[in-house]
Amino acid sequence: MTLMNPNLNLLQPYPFQRLRDLFKGITPNPAFTPINLSIGEPKHATPQLVKDALVNNLAGLANYPTTIGSIELREAISSWISRRYGIPALSAERAILPVNGSREALFAFAQVVIDTTKKDPVVISPNPFYQIYEGAAFLAGATPYFLNTLPHADAEHNHVMDFSSVPVDILARTQLVFVCSPGNPSGKVMSLAQWKNIFELSDKYGFVIAADECYSEIYFDEANPPLGALQAAHQLGRDYKNLVVFSSLSKRSNVPGMRSGFVAGDEAIIEKFTLYRTYHGCAMNPAVQAASIAAWNDETHVIENRRQYAQKFKDVTPLLADVLEATIPDAAFYLWSKIKSDQYSDTELAVKLYRDLNITVLPGSFLAREAHGLNPGKNFVRMALVASYEECIEAAHRIREHIHL
């Protein structure tokens, strides 16, 4: 018998594998062209300036890249953070590390943070959640603890992490907390008061905060960008102890295939994470580094990107009102919508949309776990408005005209 890491057996099928299994044997209606709204893969055009920088720096392929990346890239990231969040520039040498996309870094980060010599370490994450958080916890030897994020009468506390329900013995064992703001799938943005609460709990119990901010640049009011974790800490007069943020160019600049992002924050943690990654062997391609510098230094294409999403959300949401509780989120590119009737469960509606209308959406229950007596994704669907404007409008019209609740 082959010996394997037993924690691998704790991993559940990824949501898109579950979706393939759900649709197995179903033939979608050929009368309609397929429209896929299930996966959050940006479809807007990659900026020409990024492509030009990539092509013009292909000579870099002749060199081994360093784990820490070029100083030029780290300085570009530091400058962008300072401009975007209105905070003093972070040290490009000690507080910033380029990574091959936020997904890879989020997963690897838990391996560095979790101390398995301590009894029963815990990783807290929101629920529903980005599935990497759970896998990262299991493979680091920790137990995930899910905080259900639910609709609430108070809009300020709608779909956010409420730590008041977490038992003290769980908090005492917690070593890492994943926070996603803007949230996937809800699009909810954490307030300063909510950040203050998490920071105070981190001070008291000593856990590290991993702030996933890969959707930070998809928002709908140019005058009010989402609050960031580093920005919140600065506004509260704090340093960045036990706080690390994760960001990415994939959504911001429509380059998901480039795999480019960064981690930034607590210099002591960044130092240890850099050591880990030196052995991990995940340095960024030099040509990608050059293209990343071009992307971080330009905002014009990002503003246009937001304009396209804003138009889609503005025009799509009213068309879905009879079927789904579809409202424009704070940020990100997902419609996280509750089904208005109990006529269909989330999986049943997903099957019907696929079979009858050739539209693919993701059942909300696939993005959550049963915790504290319920699955908070149940009877929601997630629709990623990443397809073209025309396709998104067409999908909304099909749903409006053919789904009757």
C-alpha positions as CSV (number, residue, x, y, z in Angstrom):
1,M,0.0,0.0,0.0
2,T,1.3,3.4,-1.0
3,L,1.8,5.8,1.9
4,M,0.2,9.2,1.4
5,N,-0.6,12.2,3.5
6,P,-3.8,11.2,5.2
7,N,-5.0,14.8,5.2
8,L,-5.6,14.4,1.5
9,N,-8.6,12.3,2.3
10,L,-10.2,15.3,4.0
11,L,-10.4,17.3,0.8
12,Q,-13.9,17.5,-0.8
13,P,-14.5,17.6,-4.5
14,Y,-14.0,21.2,-5.8
15,P,-17.3,23.0,-6.6
16,F,-16.8,22.8,-10.4
17,Q,-16.2,19.0,-10.1
18,R,-19.4,18.8,-8.2
19,L,-21.1,20.9,-10.9
20,R,-19.8,18.5,-13.6
21,D,-21.2,15.5,-11.6
22,L,-24.5,17.3,-11.2
23,F,-24.8,17.8,-15.0
24,K,-23.6,14.3,-15.9
25,G,-25.8,12.8,-18.5
26,I,-27.8,16.0,-19.1
27,T,-27.9,17.5,-22.6
28,P,-28.4,21.2,-22.7
29,N,-31.1,22.6,-25.0
30,P,-29.4,23.1,-28.4
31,A,-31.9,25.8,-29.3
32,F,-29.8,28.2,-27.1
33,T,-26.2,29.1,-27.4
34,P,-24.3,28.2,-24.2
35,I,-23.6,30.9,-21.7
36,N,-21.3,30.1,-18.8
37,L,-21.8,32.2,-15.6
38,S,-20.4,29.6,-13.2
39,I,-16.7,30.4,-13.0
40,G,-15.2,33.7,-11.9
41,E,-12.8,33.8,-14.9
42,P,-12.5,37.4,-16.3
43,K,-13.4,37.6,-19.9
44,H,-12.7,41.3,-20.7
45,A,-9.8,42.0,-23.0
46,T,-6.3,41.9,-21.6
47,P,-4.8,45.4,-21.8
48,Q,-2.4,46.0,-24.7
49,L,0.2,47.6,-22.4
50,V,0.4,44.4,-20.4
51,K,0.8,42.2,-23.6
52,D,3.4,44.6,-25.0
53,A,5.4,44.5,-21.8
54,L,5.3,40.7,-21.7
55,V,6.5,40.4,-25.3
56,N,9.2,43.0,-25.0
57,N,10.7,41.2,-22.0
58,L,10.9,37.6,-23.3
59,A,14.7,37.8,-23.0
60,G,14.1,37.3,-19.3
61,L,13.2,33.7,-19.9
62,A,17.0,33.0,-20.2
63,N,17.4,33.8,-16.4
64,Y,16.3,32.0,-13.3
65,P,14.0,34.4,-11.4
66,T,14.5,35.1,-7.7
67,T,11.9,34.2,-5.1
68,I,11.6,37.8,-4.0
69,G,11.2,39.2,-7.5
70,S,12.8,42.3,-8.9
71,I,13.1,45.4,-6.8
72,E,11.3,47.3,-9.6
73,L,8.2,45.0,-9.2
74,R,8.2,45.3,-5.5
75,E,8.5,49.1,-5.7
76,A,5.7,49.2,-8.2
77,I,3.5,47.2,-5.9
78,S,4.4,49.4,-2.9
79,S,3.6,52.5,-4.8
80,W,0.2,51.1,-5.9
81,I,-0.7,50.1,-2.4
82,S,0.2,53.6,-1.1
83,R,-1.8,55.3,-3.9
84,R,-4.8,53.0,-3.7
85,Y,-5.2,53.0,0.1
86,G,-3.8,56.3,1.1
87,I,-1.2,54.9,3.4
88,P,2.5,55.4,3.8
89,A,4.5,53.2,1.4
90,L,5.4,49.8,2.7
91,S,9.1,48.7,2.5
92,A,9.6,47.2,-0.9
93,E,12.4,45.1,0.5
94,R,10.8,43.7,3.6
95,A,7.0,44.0,3.5
96,I,6.1,42.8,-0.1
97,L,6.5,39.5,-1.9
98,P,5.4,38.9,-5.5
99,V,3.5,35.6,-5.9
100,N,2.1,33.5,-8.7
101,G,-1.5,34.5,-8.1
102,S,-3.3,34.8,-4.8
103,R,-4.7,31.3,-4.9
104,E,-1.3,29.6,-4.7
105,A,-0.2,32.0,-2.0
106,L,-3.3,31.6,0.1
107,F,-2.8,27.8,0.1
108,A,0.9,27.9,0.8
109,F,0.5,30.5,3.6
110,A,-1.2,28.1,6.0
111,Q,1.9,25.8,5.8
112,V,4.0,28.6,7.2
113,V,1.6,29.9,9.8
114,I,0.2,26.7,11.4
115,D,2.2,25.4,14.4
116,T,1.3,21.7,14.6
117,T,3.2,21.3,17.9
118,K,0.3,23.1,19.5
119,K,-2.8,21.0,20.3
120,D,-5.6,21.0,17.7
121,P,-4.9,24.2,15.8
122,V,-7.9,25.9,14.2
123,V,-8.3,28.0,11.0
124,I,-11.4,30.2,10.9
125,S,-12.9,31.1,7.5
126,P,-16.2,32.5,6.3
127,N,-19.0,30.2,5.1
128,P,-19.7,30.3,2.1
129,F,-16.1,30.6,1.2
130,Y,-13.3,30.3,-1.4
131,Q,-12.6,26.6,-1.2
132,I,-8.8,27.0,-1.0
133,Y,-9.2,28.1,2.7
134,E,-10.5,24.7,3.7
135,G,-7.9,22.8,1.8
136,A,-5.1,25.0,3.1
137,A,-6.2,24.3,6.7
138,F,-6.4,20.5,6.2
139,L,-3.1,20.2,4.5
140,A,-1.4,22.3,7.1
141,G,-2.7,20.0,9.8
142,A,-5.4,22.3,11.2
143,T,-9.1,22.0,11.6
144,P,-11.4,24.5,9.7
145,Y,-14.0,26.3,11.7
146,F,-16.7,28.0,9.6
147,L,-18.4,31.2,10.5
148,N,-21.7,31.3,8.7
149,T,-22.3,34.6,6.9
150,L,-26.0,35.1,6.4
151,P,-28.5,37.8,5.2
152,H,-29.3,40.0,8.2
153,A,-32.0,42.7,8.7
154,D,-29.2,45.1,9.5
155,A,-27.5,45.8,6.2
156,E,-24.2,46.7,8.0
157,H,-24.0,43.1,9.2
158,N,-25.3,41.4,6.1
159,H,-23.1,38.5,4.9
160,V,-20.2,39.3,7.1
161,M,-18.2,37.3,9.7
162,D,-19.6,37.7,13.2
163,F,-17.1,36.4,15.8
164,S,-19.5,36.8,18.7
165,S,-20.8,33.2,18.3
166,V,-17.3,31.6,18.3
167,P,-16.6,29.7,21.5
168,V,-13.7,31.0,23.6
169,D,-12.0,27.6,23.4
170,I,-12.0,27.7,19.6
171,L,-10.6,31.3,19.6
172,A,-7.9,30.2,22.0
173,R,-6.8,27.4,19.5
174,T,-7.2,29.6,16.4
175,Q,-3.9,30.3,14.6
176,L,-5.1,31.7,11.3
177,V,-8.2,33.6,10.1
178,F,-9.1,33.9,6.5
179,V,-11.0,37.1,5.7
180,C,-12.3,37.8,2.1
181,S,-13.3,41.4,1.5
182,P,-14.8,42.1,-1.0
183,G,-16.3,38.7,-0.4
184,N,-16.6,35.7,-2.6
185,P,-19.5,35.0,-3.3
186,S,-21.4,37.8,-1.5
187,G,-19.4,40.9,-2.7
188,K,-19.8,42.3,0.8
189,V,-17.1,44.7,2.0
190,M,-15.9,44.7,5.6
191,S,-16.4,48.0,7.5
192,L,-13.8,49.7,9.7
193,A,-15.7,48.6,12.8
194,Q,-15.6,45.0,11.7
195,W,-11.9,45.2,11.0
196,K,-11.4,46.7,14.5
197,N,-13.2,43.7,16.0
198,I,-11.0,41.2,14.2
199,F,-7.8,43.1,15.0
200,E,-8.7,43.2,18.7
201,L,-9.4,39.5,18.7
202,S,-6.0,38.9,16.9
203,D,-4.3,41.0,19.7
204,K,-6.0,38.9,22.4
205,Y,-5.6,35.4,20.9
206,G,-2.5,35.9,18.8
207,F,-3.9,34.5,15.5
208,V,-2.7,35.7,12.0
209,I,-5.1,37.4,9.6
210,A,-4.9,36.5,6.0
211,A,-6.9,39.2,4.1
212,D,-7.9,38.0,0.7
213,E,-8.4,41.1,-1.4
214,C,-8.3,39.8,-5.0
215,Y,-11.7,41.5,-5.8
216,S,-10.7,44.9,-4.4
217,E,-10.6,46.6,-7.7
218,I,-14.0,45.6,-9.0
219,Y,-16.5,48.1,-7.5
220,F,-19.2,50.4,-8.7
221,D,-18.6,53.9,-7.2
222,E,-15.3,55.5,-8.2
223,A,-15.5,57.8,-5.2
224,N,-15.8,55.0,-2.7
225,P,-13.4,52.1,-3.3
226,P,-13.6,49.2,-0.9
227,L,-11.7,49.6,2.4
228,G,-8.6,47.4,2.6
229,A,-7.2,45.6,5.6
230,L,-3.9,47.6,5.6
231,Q,-5.9,50.8,5.2
232,A,-8.2,49.9,8.1
233,A,-5.2,49.1,10.3
234,H,-3.6,52.5,9.4
235,Q,-6.8,54.4,10.1
236,L,-7.1,52.7,13.5
237,G,-3.5,53.8,14.3
238,R,-2.2,50.3,14.3
239,D,0.9,48.7,12.8
240,Y,0.6,45.5,10.6
241,K,1.4,42.9,13.2
242,N,-0.1,39.5,12.4
243,L,-1.8,41.0,9.2
244,V,-1.0,39.9,5.7
245,V,-3.0,40.9,2.6
246,F,-3.2,38.9,-0.7
247,S,-3.9,40.7,-3.9
248,S,-3.9,39.8,-7.6
249,L,-3.9,41.2,-11.1
250,S,-6.2,38.5,-12.4
251,K,-9.5,40.3,-11.9
252,R,-8.1,43.9,-11.8
253,S,-6.3,43.7,-15.1
254,N,-8.0,40.7,-16.8
255,V,-4.8,38.5,-16.8
256,P,-5.9,35.3,-15.0
257,G,-3.5,33.3,-17.1
258,M,-0.5,35.4,-16.1
259,R,-0.7,34.2,-12.4
260,S,0.5,37.4,-10.8
261,G,-0.2,38.8,-7.4
262,F,1.5,39.8,-4.1
263,V,1.4,39.4,-0.4
264,A,2.1,42.3,1.9
265,G,2.0,43.3,5.5
266,D,3.7,42.1,8.7
267,E,7.5,42.1,7.9
268,A,8.3,39.2,10.3
269,I,5.7,37.0,8.6
270,I,6.8,38.0,5.1
271,E,10.4,37.1,6.0
272,K,9.3,33.6,7.1
273,F,7.0,33.2,4.1
274,T,9.9,34.2,1.8
275,L,12.1,31.5,3.4
276,Y,9.4,28.9,2.8
277,R,8.9,30.0,-0.8
278,T,12.7,29.8,-1.5
279,Y,12.4,26.0,-0.9
280,H,8.9,25.8,-2.5
281,G,10.3,26.9,-5.9
282,C,7.6,29.3,-7.0
283,A,9.4,32.4,-8.3
284,M,7.7,34.6,-10.9
285,N,8.7,34.5,-14.6
286,P,10.8,37.6,-15.4
287,A,8.6,38.5,-18.4
288,V,5.6,38.2,-16.2
289,Q,7.2,40.5,-13.6
290,A,7.8,43.1,-16.3
291,A,4.2,42.8,-17.5
292,S,3.0,43.1,-13.9
293,I,4.9,46.3,-13.4
294,A,3.1,47.8,-16.4
295,A,-0.2,46.7,-15.0
296,W,0.3,48.0,-11.4
297,N,1.5,51.3,-12.8
298,D,-1.6,52.0,-14.9
299,E,-5.2,52.7,-13.7
300,T,-6.8,53.7,-17.0
301,H,-7.6,50.1,-18.0
302,V,-8.8,49.3,-14.5
303,I,-11.4,52.2,-14.6
304,E,-12.6,50.9,-17.9
305,N,-12.9,47.4,-16.6
306,R,-15.1,48.6,-13.7
307,R,-17.2,50.6,-16.1
308,Q,-18.0,47.4,-18.1
309,Y,-19.0,45.5,-14.9
310,A,-21.1,48.4,-13.6
311,Q,-23.1,48.5,-16.8
312,K,-23.7,44.7,-16.7
313,F,-24.9,44.8,-13.1
314,K,-27.1,47.8,-13.7
315,D,-28.9,46.2,-16.6
316,V,-29.0,42.6,-15.6
317,T,-30.3,42.8,-12.0
318,P,-33.7,44.3,-12.9
319,L,-34.3,41.5,-15.4
320,L,-33.9,38.8,-12.8
321,A,-36.1,40.4,-10.1
322,D,-39.0,38.0,-10.6
323,V,-36.9,34.9,-10.1
324,L,-34.0,35.9,-7.9
325,E,-33.3,38.4,-5.1
326,A,-30.7,39.9,-7.2
327,T,-29.1,43.2,-6.0
328,I,-25.9,44.9,-7.0
329,P,-23.2,43.9,-4.5
330,D,-20.7,46.2,-2.8
331,A,-18.0,44.9,-5.1
332,A,-16.7,41.9,-7.0
333,F,-18.4,40.5,-10.1
334,Y,-20.8,38.0,-8.7
335,L,-24.5,38.1,-8.3
336,W,-25.1,36.1,-5.1
337,S,-28.8,35.7,-5.4
338,K,-31.4,33.9,-3.3
339,I,-34.1,31.9,-5.1
340,K,-37.4,33.6,-4.5
341,S,-39.5,30.4,-4.3
342,D,-39.1,27.0,-2.7
343,Q,-40.2,25.5,-5.9
344,Y,-36.6,24.8,-6.8
345,S,-33.5,24.1,-4.6
346,D,-30.3,25.7,-5.8
347,T,-29.2,22.5,-7.4
348,E,-32.5,22.0,-9.1
349,L,-32.5,25.5,-10.5
350,A,-29.0,25.1,-11.7
351,V,-30.0,21.8,-13.5
352,K,-33.1,23.5,-15.0
353,L,-31.1,26.5,-16.3
354,Y,-28.5,24.2,-17.8
355,R,-30.9,21.7,-19.3
356,D,-33.6,24.1,-20.6
357,L,-31.7,27.3,-21.3
358,N,-28.1,26.3,-21.7
359,I,-27.0,28.6,-18.9
360,T,-24.5,27.5,-16.4
361,V,-24.6,28.9,-12.8
362,L,-23.1,27.6,-9.6
363,P,-25.4,26.3,-6.8
364,G,-24.7,28.2,-3.6
365,S,-24.6,25.1,-1.5
366,F,-21.5,24.0,-3.4
367,L,-19.6,27.0,-2.0
368,A,-20.4,26.3,1.6
369,R,-20.3,23.6,4.2
370,E,-22.9,22.4,6.6
371,A,-22.0,24.2,9.8
372,H,-23.9,25.0,13.0
373,G,-27.0,23.2,11.7
374,L,-27.2,24.7,8.2
375,N,-25.6,25.2,4.9
376,P,-25.7,29.0,4.4
377,G,-25.3,28.7,0.6
378,K,-28.5,26.7,0.3
379,N,-31.1,28.1,-2.1
380,F,-28.6,30.7,-3.4
381,V,-27.0,30.7,-6.9
382,R,-23.8,32.4,-7.8
383,M,-23.7,34.1,-11.2
384,A,-20.4,35.5,-12.4
385,L,-21.1,38.4,-14.8
386,V,-17.8,37.8,-16.5
387,A,-19.2,37.1,-20.0
388,S,-19.7,39.8,-22.5
389,Y,-22.5,42.4,-21.9
390,E,-24.6,40.8,-24.7
391,E,-24.3,37.3,-23.2
392,C,-25.1,38.5,-19.7
393,I,-28.2,40.4,-20.9
394,E,-29.2,37.4,-23.1
395,A,-28.9,35.0,-20.1
396,A,-31.0,37.4,-17.9
397,H,-33.7,37.6,-20.6
398,R,-33.8,33.8,-20.9
399,I,-34.3,33.4,-17.2
400,R,-36.9,36.1,-17.0
401,E,-38.9,34.7,-19.9
402,H,-38.7,30.9,-19.2
403,I,-38.4,30.5,-15.4
404,H,-41.7,31.0,-13.6
405,L,-41.9,30.7,-9.9
